[in-house]
C-alpha cells in the first residue's frame, strides 16, 4: 500500500512535478496568449538552425507552430545523436511568461529537449515534434 501511495504522489513532488508542468506548458500552449516566438541559435557543437534571432509575430504562423506543439509525442528514445542542426525556441506569452526549449533536426525528424531552465539543469523529456518541425522548416526556408 505504501508503494502504491508513493507511485501516486511521487509525480507531484520534486523534479517529476516540474517535468509534468514543463511538458504540459508546451503541449497545452495557448496560441491566443503567445505574443511572439523567437528562433535562436544554440550554443552547441552542431550547426545552428539559424545564424541570428528570428522573431515571429504573424498570428497565422504562431497558430500553426502552437498547433504543432499540441501534437507532440513524449518518448524516451533519446536525443538525436547527430543532428543536422540545433536551435532554441523561445515562446513569449502575455504576462511576461517565457517558455524556452531546444530543438534538434535531422531529416524529417524534429525532437524537442526539455530541461528545467530551458537549456540545462534537470533533463525532463524528449518530445517528438513532427508537425512543429514541418512548420519550422517552412519558416527557415
PyMOL commands that set and color helices and strands:
alter all, ss='L'
color gray80, all
select helices_A, chain A and resi 2-12+14-27+31-33+59-70+94-96+130-140
alter helices_A, ss='H'
color red, helices_A
select strands_A, chain A and resi 34-41+54-56+73-75+85-93+97-106+109-115+123-128
alter strands_A, ss='S'
color yellow, strands_A
deselect
rebuild
show_as cartoon
